[in-house]
Amino acid sequence: MRIELIDLDKMRLLVGFELDGTITVHSRGLCDTRAAAALRDLADRLEAGTTPCPCMPGAARPSAGQGWFASDLVWVDSAGSAWDLRESYRSAGNLLWHWTSRVNEHGVPVMSTGTGSMVQSLDVVRALYAPVVLAGGQ
């Protein structure tokens, strides 16, 4: 027997398929329309045999605890924080970071400074340049 605990406070969308055919959907903090769109997108990707990573078909899958939230271009890091990659982020040293539309070999988004002089994965940016905050639409 295998027992796994799932913290629903860390999950925005969770679908369970029981052995008896029962389906449960938990969509905490997510409207039903957006949850349905995410599930439709995932279904299309599964039928097409493509990766759930929206940026690069065939890219490495995210490691455990991390992943893409459907096609919203939202990355969920290993700590459970969501990062909207359509936005820019400001870090220590007043560095402005943008997503490069690429992922590294572990499926983690690759970020670049405003000038493009530094390129790092999002997990490295978080670790080395904390605090990292939303830049406010810049």
JOVEN-V319369 format. One line per field, one symbol per residue. burial: # if it has 24 or more other ideal C-beta (glycine too) atoms within 12 Angstrom, else .. Layout:
burial->???
//
This chain:
burial->..........###.....................#..##.##.........####......#...#####.#.####...###.#.#####...#####..###.########......####.##..#..#......
//
